[in-house]
Amino acid sequence: MPKIADIQETPNPNAVKFILKEPVSYGTSHSFKTAEDAAGDELARSIFEVGEVVSVFYMDKMVTVEKTDDAEWDEVLPALAVPIRAAASVQTAAPANNGQAATAVGGAIAAAVAMSDDPRLREIDALLDERIRPYLAGDGGWLEIIGLEANDLQIRYQGACGSCPSSLTGTLMAIENMIREEIDPEITVSAV
């Protein structure tokens, strides 16, 4: 059972990040937008059962929960702590993956990057790993690459970033500018 080391606000006023002392996953992210999506995941399902929850995202020693607009943190936080503390800690050793995090959404691991033979996609993923994802994780979020069709890179924000206005405007433009400057000036980036 993981113990909660800290609870941090995020730039998204409707999301908080729980920092845990033990991991609930190793290097894989798990993102759930509805209680139905979370039905097969014990941790996410139990968090949605608290009520007033819009989304659940967890990875390593972090759990990010987004609440409804009407819910008050003073009422929701104590209830959320119960299923998070009751979650099973990952007891096995971390898998060897050369330090790169794989993204698991419904069990699929970074399929867009793994299945593509476009070298730009691997460069973009490495750039995101190095310069963007650590900052998003610091704010309780993450992003995954959905695909690269022609010159349109499609990404999906997760966790606190999923509904945060700054991720859908400023951060998105910064990512696009960085990719255009360092990889390909023709690439556009869209959040789906």
N, C-alpha and C positions, 0 to 999 in steps of 0.2 A: 504494500500500500504506500503510494507516494505521499510524502509530506509536502505541504505548500511552504515554500521558502519565502515567497513574496507575491503580492498582487499589485500589478502596475496598470496605470491608465495608459491608453493608446491615443493617437491623434483622432481616432474615431470615438466620439463621445458615447456611443452605444456599445463599445467593446472594451473588455478588460483582458489582460494577459496574466495567467497564473504561472508563476515560475515554480517548478517542482524540484525537490531534492533527488528524486529518482526518475529515470526516463520511463515514458509510457510507449515510446517507439524509438528505434534507432535509425536515423537518417531518412525516414520516410514521413511524408506529410499525409495527413488524413483530414479531408474537408467535407463537411456535411451542411447542406443548405436547408434541409427539411428533416423533420422527425422520421418521415418515411425513408429517406436516404440513409438514416442512421440506424434503421431497424436491425441490421446485421452486425453492428458494432456496439459492444457492451458499454464502453465509456461514453460514446456520443449519445447513445439511446438514453442512458441514465441522466445525462445533462439535459436533454430535451424534455425529459419527464418532469423536471423541476417546474417547467412552464415559463412563459415570457421569454423564451429563447428563439432567436432567429437563425443563428448558425453556430457551428462548433468546428474548430480547427485545432488539431494537435500535432506535435512533432517533437521528438526527443524529450526535453524537460520543460515543454511549454504547452499550455492549453489556453486557447483564446476563445472567449464566448461573447457573442453579440446578442444583446437583449432587444426587446421591442422598444419603440419610442416611449410608450406610456409607462413602462416599468421603472421603478426607482432602484438604484444600485444598493441603497441601504437595506432594502427588503430582499433583493435577489442574491446578493453576494453570499450571505450565510447559507442559503439553501444550495447554491452551486458548489460550495466547498465540500459538502457531504459526498456527492458521487465522485468528485475528483480525488478526495482522500481515500475513497473505497476502491478506486481503480487498481487493477493489477499492474505492478511494476514489471518492466521487461527484465526477466531474470537471466536471459542468455547473453552471451558476449555479442558485442556489436559486429555485424557482418563486415568483412573486408570489402570495401568499395572505393579504395583509393581516396578516401576523404570527401567524395562527392555524394551529395544527398540525392536520393532517388525520390520521385514524387509518386505517391500512391493515392489515386482517387478511384474508389471502387475496385481496388486491386491492380489497376494498370500502372506499370512503372514507366514513367517518362517515355511513353510510347512514341510520341511525336518525334523526339530526338533520336531514339533508338532505331526507329524504322526508316528514318530518312537517309538518303544518300547525298543530300545537299550539304556540302562542307560548311556553308554559311550558318546552318542551323546549329552545328556543333560549336562554332565560334561564338555565336550569340549566346548559347547556353553557358559556355565557359565565362563569357563576359558578365552575364547575369549572376552566375555563382560568385564571381569575384567582387563585383562592384554594386550590385543592387540587392540581391536576396539577403545578405547579412543585415542590411539596414531595415528591410521590410520585416525580417524576423525580430529585430530589436523593437519594432512597433507592434508585434503580435500578428504579423501577416506573412505572406509568401506569394509567389506567383509561379505558375506553370506555363510552359509553352504548349499551345494547342496544335499549332502547325504553321507552316510557311508555304503559302500558295502564291506562286509567282513572286511578287515582291511584298506581299502583305503578311506580316507576322501577327498571328493571333495569340494573345495571352489571356490567362484567367487569373485574376487576383483571388487570394484566399485569406481566411481569417479576418482580422480587423481591416485589412485593405479592401475586402470585397465590396463594402458599401461606403467607404470613406471618400468624400468628395475630392480630397487632394490626390488620391491615387488615380482617380479617373480623369484628372486634368493635368496638374503639374508634373506628377511622377511619370505619367504616360508620355508626356512630351519630352521629359528628360531622357527616358529610356530610348525613345525614337531618335533623338538628337545624338546620343552616345553611339547607337548602332550605326547611324548614317555616317558619323565621323570616323569610326574605327573599323567598320566592316563593309558596308555597302551604302552609298548615298541614295540609292533608289528604294530602299526598304521603308515601308510605312508600318506603324504598329497600331493595332486596335485591340481593345479589351472586349472580350465576349462573356 
